[in-house]
């Protein structure tokens, strides 16, 4: 029986229980303890859940109601995916299939393992049955710790330049022409394999190494772009940067010199800042971003729709591109409300002179959907998964005709 093999895995593992109803929370905590899990930590509101997700405890499971005071469901799902990607997710709440379906879709779009949903009041039999019917391979992958490395090992890897980049192409939605790529940092450890970027980036932030890591990724990204220039492939490369790194006063001069050293024009670099990362930031940060725009560097607001509700603030933000979060793009094909949000975002961006990028395009149908809405660019695994920087030029040479033909068919 699956449960007999699951219980040993849960023993000693921590579980985050997200529940604002004290009686219900106590009942579920007792049921989880009866199943043999380790410590059960309870969050009673949105800020409390965010604090625990960003703490030092690694959770094997997140169980509970995501409709908490102080945070919406999408915000919490994104926090779980970013901060605790190894955790499985069990939803609990009133019988609302539409709500469950929407949250489940967002969670799966972010790569989370959703075990299922339970109605209130939760019984021990309900919880047991849910865990019993889940296939064992999925549970094994969920409970595996993804990155067993120390801050010292990360420091050594940065110092020795052990990181490399993969890139994901972005195409013009209307024509299928190549518009640029997004750089994705990679780190491979012989004993662990590929370490997720969100895992080592989080450790770098916690231990004061994020600026050095960012500089290394920038160096390798611009070096790759310079090599493509020399091979006759002139395009842009987008690099994700935390707001803390953007705040360095010498950043414009640093980027200008680094780009020149690799034969790259500033306009070939796009700095991506997440919408969530800008929450609560001062006018000083926006001034520094404006300085990058004056240099010629492009700015993209990443993961739009998942952060701090910046729709009203967009006119004051110095961005040239708006990247709509992949969870919304993937859900838009089936969910009318999500589709309306995506369409409204595209129209708003157009009215402000911003270009839009649809992330997470995983089918031709999704491409056509966002293109019909007026979206400027598409990016996602249906076009291409991440490629090594060395392989990218050959990939475009092999696929350019196909994508251009798709663009022509749209006319």
C-alpha positions as CSV (number, residue, x, y, z in Angstrom):
1,X,0.0,0.0,0.0
2,X,1.4,3.5,-0.9
3,X,0.6,4.9,2.5
4,X,2.9,2.4,4.3
5,X,5.8,3.6,2.1
6,X,4.8,7.3,2.5
7,X,4.8,7.4,6.3
8,X,8.5,6.7,6.7
9,X,9.2,9.5,4.2
10,X,7.1,11.9,6.2
11,X,8.6,11.0,9.5
12,X,10.9,13.9,10.6
13,X,9.6,16.1,7.7
14,X,8.1,19.5,8.4
15,X,4.6,20.4,7.2
16,X,3.3,24.0,6.8
17,X,-0.4,24.2,7.8
18,X,-2.1,27.3,6.4
19,X,-5.3,27.9,8.2
20,X,-6.9,30.9,9.9
21,X,-9.7,28.9,11.6
22,X,-8.2,27.9,15.0
23,X,-10.5,24.9,15.6
24,X,-10.1,23.5,12.0
25,X,-6.3,24.1,12.2
26,X,-6.0,22.2,15.4
27,X,-8.0,19.3,14.0
28,X,-5.9,19.0,10.9
29,X,-2.7,19.3,12.8
30,X,-3.7,16.4,14.9
31,X,-4.6,14.3,11.8
32,X,-1.2,15.1,10.2
33,X,0.6,14.1,13.4
34,X,-1.4,10.8,13.4
35,X,-0.1,10.1,9.9
36,X,3.4,10.2,11.3
37,X,4.7,13.5,10.0
38,X,7.3,15.5,11.9
39,X,6.7,19.1,13.0
40,X,3.5,20.8,11.9
41,X,4.0,24.6,11.7
42,X,0.8,26.7,11.4
43,X,0.3,30.0,9.6
44,X,-2.8,31.9,10.4
45,X,-2.7,34.8,8.0
46,X,-0.9,35.8,4.7
47,X,2.1,37.6,6.2
48,X,2.7,34.8,8.6
49,X,2.6,32.3,5.8
50,X,5.1,34.4,3.7
51,X,7.4,34.7,6.7
52,X,7.5,30.9,7.3
53,X,7.9,30.1,3.6
54,X,10.9,32.4,3.4
55,X,12.4,31.0,6.6
56,X,15.0,28.3,7.2
57,X,12.6,25.4,7.6
58,X,12.2,23.2,4.5
59,X,8.6,21.9,4.2
60,X,7.7,18.6,2.6
61,X,4.0,19.5,2.4
62,X,1.9,22.6,2.5
63,X,-1.6,21.8,3.6
64,X,-4.5,24.2,4.1
65,X,-6.6,27.1,3.1
66,X,-4.9,29.6,0.8
67,X,-7.7,32.2,1.3
68,X,-6.0,34.0,4.2
69,X,-6.2,37.6,5.4
70,X,-3.4,39.7,4.0
71,X,-2.6,37.7,0.9
72,X,-4.4,36.3,-2.2
73,X,-4.2,32.7,-3.4
74,X,-2.1,33.4,-6.5
75,X,0.4,35.3,-4.3
76,X,0.8,32.4,-1.9
77,X,1.1,29.8,-4.7
78,X,3.9,31.9,-6.2
79,X,5.6,32.2,-2.9
80,X,5.5,28.4,-2.4
81,X,6.9,27.8,-5.9
82,X,9.7,30.4,-5.4
83,X,10.6,29.7,-1.8
84,X,9.6,26.0,-1.2
85,X,9.5,24.4,-4.6
86,X,10.1,20.9,-3.2
87,X,6.8,21.0,-1.2
88,X,3.6,19.2,-2.2
89,X,0.4,21.1,-1.9
90,X,-3.0,20.0,-0.5
91,X,-5.8,22.5,-0.8
92,X,-8.6,22.8,1.8
93,X,-11.7,24.9,1.7
94,X,-15.4,25.1,0.8
95,X,-16.8,23.2,-2.1
96,X,-15.9,25.6,-4.9
97,X,-14.7,23.6,-7.9
98,X,-14.0,26.7,-10.0
99,X,-11.8,28.2,-7.3
100,X,-10.0,24.9,-6.8
101,X,-9.5,24.5,-10.5
102,X,-8.0,28.0,-10.9
103,X,-5.6,27.7,-8.0
104,X,-4.6,24.2,-9.0
105,X,-3.9,25.4,-12.6
106,X,-1.7,28.2,-11.3
107,X,0.2,25.9,-9.0
108,X,0.8,23.3,-11.7
109,X,1.9,26.0,-14.1
110,X,4.6,26.9,-11.5
111,X,5.7,23.3,-11.3
112,X,4.2,22.4,-7.9
113,X,3.0,18.9,-7.1
114,X,-0.7,19.3,-6.2
115,X,-1.9,16.3,-4.3
116,X,-5.5,17.3,-4.4
117,X,-8.2,19.3,-2.6
118,X,-10.4,18.5,0.4
119,X,-13.6,20.0,1.6
120,X,-14.2,21.3,5.1
121,X,-14.5,19.8,7.7
122,X,-11.5,17.6,6.9
123,X,-11.7,14.1,8.3
124,X,-8.8,11.8,9.0
125,X,-10.2,9.4,6.5
126,X,-10.3,12.1,3.8
127,X,-6.7,13.1,4.4
128,X,-5.5,9.5,4.5
129,X,-7.4,8.6,1.3
130,X,-5.8,11.6,-0.5
131,X,-2.3,10.5,0.4
132,X,-3.0,6.9,-0.3
133,X,-4.1,7.4,-3.9
134,X,-1.1,9.6,-5.0
135,X,1.5,7.6,-7.1
136,X,4.7,6.9,-5.2
137,X,7.1,8.4,-7.8
138,X,5.5,11.8,-7.5
139,X,5.8,11.8,-3.7
140,X,9.4,10.6,-3.9
141,X,10.3,13.6,-6.2
142,X,8.5,16.0,-3.9
143,X,10.2,14.9,-0.8
144,X,13.7,14.9,-2.3
145,X,15.8,17.8,-1.0
146,X,16.8,19.7,-4.2
147,X,20.0,21.5,-3.2
148,X,22.2,20.1,-0.4
149,X,25.0,22.7,-0.5
150,X,26.5,25.0,2.0
151,X,26.9,28.8,1.7
152,X,30.7,28.1,1.6
153,X,30.3,25.8,-1.4
154,X,28.2,28.5,-3.2
155,X,30.8,31.1,-2.4
156,X,33.6,28.9,-3.9
157,X,31.4,28.2,-7.0
158,X,30.9,32.0,-7.6
159,X,34.6,32.7,-7.0
160,X,35.6,30.0,-9.5
161,X,33.0,31.0,-12.1
162,X,31.3,27.6,-12.1
163,X,28.0,28.9,-13.2
164,X,26.9,29.0,-16.8
165,X,23.9,30.1,-18.7
166,X,21.2,28.6,-20.8
167,X,18.9,30.8,-22.9
168,X,15.2,30.7,-23.9
169,X,14.3,32.4,-27.1
170,X,11.6,35.1,-27.5
171,X,9.8,35.5,-30.8
172,X,7.7,38.2,-32.4
173,X,4.1,37.0,-32.0
174,X,2.9,38.5,-35.3
175,X,5.8,37.3,-37.5
176,X,7.7,34.5,-35.8
177,X,10.9,36.5,-36.1
178,X,13.6,36.2,-33.3
179,X,13.4,39.1,-30.9
180,X,15.9,38.0,-28.2
181,X,16.6,35.5,-25.4
182,X,16.3,35.4,-21.7
183,X,19.4,34.2,-19.8
184,X,18.9,31.5,-17.2
185,X,21.7,30.8,-14.7
186,X,22.7,27.2,-14.2
187,X,24.9,25.4,-11.7
188,X,25.7,21.7,-11.8
189,X,27.2,19.9,-8.8
190,X,28.7,16.4,-9.5
191,X,27.0,14.8,-6.4
192,X,23.6,16.5,-6.9
193,X,23.2,17.3,-10.6
194,X,21.5,20.5,-11.6
195,X,20.7,22.8,-8.8
196,X,17.6,25.0,-9.4
197,X,18.4,28.6,-9.8
198,X,15.7,29.8,-7.4
199,X,17.5,27.6,-4.8
200,X,21.0,29.0,-5.1
201,X,19.7,32.6,-5.7
202,X,17.9,32.4,-2.4
203,X,21.0,31.3,-0.6
204,X,23.0,34.0,-2.3
205,X,20.6,36.6,-1.1
206,X,20.6,35.3,2.4
207,X,24.4,35.3,2.7
208,X,25.3,38.5,1.0
209,X,26.5,37.0,-2.3
210,X,23.8,38.1,-4.6
211,X,25.7,41.0,-6.2
212,X,28.6,38.8,-7.0
213,X,26.3,36.1,-8.5
214,X,24.5,38.8,-10.5
215,X,27.8,40.1,-11.9
216,X,28.9,36.6,-12.9
217,X,25.7,36.0,-14.7
218,X,25.9,39.4,-16.4
219,X,29.5,38.7,-17.5
220,X,28.6,35.3,-19.0
221,X,25.5,36.6,-20.7
222,X,27.2,39.5,-22.3
223,X,30.1,37.3,-23.3
224,X,27.6,34.9,-25.1
225,X,25.9,37.9,-26.8
226,X,29.2,39.2,-28.0
227,X,30.1,35.8,-29.5
228,X,26.7,35.7,-31.3
229,X,27.5,39.2,-32.7
230,X,30.8,38.0,-34.1
231,X,28.9,35.1,-35.7
232,X,26.5,37.5,-37.4
233,X,23.5,36.8,-35.1
234,X,22.6,40.2,-33.5
235,X,19.9,39.9,-30.9
236,X,19.1,41.0,-27.3
237,X,19.7,39.1,-24.1
238,X,17.6,39.6,-21.0
239,X,19.1,39.1,-17.5
240,X,17.1,38.8,-14.3
241,X,18.4,41.2,-11.6
242,X,17.3,41.5,-8.0
243,X,16.4,45.1,-6.9
244,X,19.3,45.0,-4.4
245,X,21.8,44.7,-7.2
246,X,20.1,47.4,-9.2
247,X,20.5,49.9,-6.3
248,X,24.3,50.0,-6.8
249,X,25.1,53.6,-7.9
250,X,27.9,52.5,-10.2
251,X,25.7,50.0,-12.1
252,X,25.2,52.0,-15.3
253,X,29.0,52.6,-15.7
254,X,29.6,48.9,-14.8
255,X,27.2,47.6,-17.4
256,X,28.5,50.1,-20.1
257,X,32.1,49.0,-19.6
258,X,31.2,45.3,-19.4
259,X,29.1,45.4,-22.6
260,X,31.8,47.3,-24.5
261,X,34.5,44.7,-23.4
262,X,32.4,42.0,-25.1
263,X,31.5,44.0,-28.2
264,X,27.9,44.4,-27.1
265,X,25.8,47.5,-27.4
266,X,23.9,48.6,-24.3
267,X,20.6,48.3,-26.2
268,X,21.3,44.6,-26.6
269,X,20.9,44.1,-22.9
270,X,17.5,43.9,-21.1
271,X,17.4,44.0,-17.3
272,X,14.4,42.1,-15.9
273,X,13.0,43.1,-12.5
274,X,10.2,41.1,-11.0
275,X,7.0,42.9,-10.1
276,X,7.1,41.4,-6.7
277,X,10.7,42.6,-6.2
278,X,9.6,46.3,-6.6
279,X,7.0,46.1,-3.8
280,X,7.7,48.9,-1.3
281,X,10.8,50.2,-3.1
282,X,11.6,53.8,-2.9
283,X,11.7,56.5,-5.6
284,X,15.5,56.1,-5.5
285,X,15.3,52.7,-7.1
286,X,13.0,53.9,-9.9
287,X,15.5,56.8,-10.5
288,X,18.3,54.3,-10.9
289,X,16.2,52.2,-13.3
290,X,15.6,55.4,-15.3
291,X,19.4,55.8,-15.4
292,X,19.7,52.4,-17.1
293,X,17.1,53.4,-19.7
294,X,19.1,56.6,-20.4
295,X,22.2,54.4,-21.0
296,X,20.2,52.5,-23.6
297,X,19.6,49.3,-21.5
298,X,16.2,47.9,-21.9
299,X,14.0,47.3,-18.8
300,X,11.3,44.6,-18.4
301,X,8.8,44.2,-15.6
302,X,8.8,40.5,-15.1
303,X,6.1,38.1,-13.8
304,X,3.4,40.8,-14.2
305,X,0.1,40.1,-12.4
306,X,1.6,38.1,-9.6
307,X,3.2,40.8,-7.4
308,X,2.0,44.0,-5.8
309,X,-0.9,45.0,-8.0
310,X,1.1,47.6,-10.0
311,X,-1.5,48.2,-12.7
312,X,-2.2,51.7,-11.5
313,X,1.6,52.4,-11.0
314,X,2.6,51.3,-14.5
315,X,2.6,54.9,-16.0
316,X,5.2,55.9,-13.4
317,X,7.5,52.9,-13.9
318,X,10.4,53.3,-16.4
319,X,9.9,50.0,-18.2
320,X,9.8,49.3,-21.9
321,X,8.5,45.7,-21.7
322,X,5.9,44.0,-19.6
323,X,6.2,40.2,-19.2
324,X,2.9,38.6,-18.2
325,X,3.4,35.8,-15.7
326,X,3.3,32.3,-17.2
327,X,0.7,31.0,-14.8
328,X,-1.9,33.4,-16.3
329,X,-0.8,32.7,-19.9
330,X,-1.2,29.0,-19.4
331,X,-4.6,29.3,-17.7
332,X,-6.0,31.8,-20.3
333,X,-6.8,29.2,-22.9
334,X,-9.5,27.7,-20.6
335,X,-10.4,30.3,-18.0
336,X,-12.4,33.3,-19.3
337,X,-11.6,35.4,-16.2
338,X,-7.9,34.8,-16.7
339,X,-8.2,35.5,-20.4
340,X,-9.8,38.8,-19.6
341,X,-7.0,39.7,-17.3
342,X,-4.4,38.9,-19.9
343,X,-6.2,40.8,-22.6
344,X,-6.6,43.9,-20.3
345,X,-2.9,43.8,-19.4
346,X,-1.9,43.7,-23.1
347,X,-4.2,46.6,-23.9
348,X,-3.1,48.7,-20.9
349,X,0.6,48.1,-21.8
350,X,-0.1,49.1,-25.4
351,X,-1.8,52.3,-24.3
352,X,1.3,53.2,-22.3
353,X,3.7,52.4,-25.1
354,X,5.0,49.2,-23.5
355,X,5.7,46.0,-25.4
356,X,4.3,42.8,-23.9
357,X,5.8,39.3,-23.6
358,X,3.7,36.2,-22.9
359,X,5.7,33.8,-20.8
360,X,4.9,30.1,-20.6
361,X,3.5,29.7,-24.2
362,X,3.2,25.9,-24.3
363,X,1.1,25.3,-27.4
364,X,0.4,26.9,-30.8
365,X,-3.1,27.6,-29.6
366,X,-1.8,29.8,-26.8
367,X,0.5,31.6,-29.2
368,X,-2.4,32.4,-31.5
369,X,-4.6,33.4,-28.5
370,X,-2.2,36.1,-27.2
371,X,-1.2,37.2,-30.7
372,X,-4.8,37.9,-31.5
373,X,-5.0,40.0,-28.3
374,X,-2.1,42.1,-29.6
375,X,0.7,40.7,-27.5
376,X,4.1,41.6,-29.0
377,X,6.3,38.6,-28.1
378,X,6.0,35.0,-27.0
379,X,8.3,32.8,-24.9
380,X,7.8,29.3,-23.7
381,X,8.7,25.6,-24.1
382,X,6.5,25.1,-27.2
383,X,8.9,27.5,-29.0
384,X,12.0,26.1,-27.2
385,X,13.1,25.0,-23.8
386,X,16.3,26.4,-22.4
387,X,19.3,26.0,-24.7
388,X,23.0,26.2,-24.1
389,X,24.4,29.5,-25.3
390,X,26.6,27.6,-27.7
391,X,23.7,25.7,-29.2
392,X,21.4,28.7,-29.6
393,X,22.6,30.0,-33.0
394,X,22.3,26.6,-34.6
395,X,18.8,26.2,-33.1
396,X,17.7,29.4,-34.7
397,X,19.2,28.5,-38.1
398,X,17.4,25.2,-38.0
399,X,14.0,26.6,-36.9
400,X,13.8,30.2,-38.3
401,X,12.0,29.1,-41.5
402,X,9.3,27.2,-39.5
403,X,8.5,30.0,-37.2
404,X,8.5,32.6,-39.9
405,X,6.1,30.4,-41.8
406,X,3.8,30.3,-38.8
407,X,3.9,34.1,-38.7
408,X,3.1,34.4,-42.4
409,X,0.1,32.0,-41.9
410,X,-1.3,34.4,-39.4
411,X,-1.5,37.3,-41.9
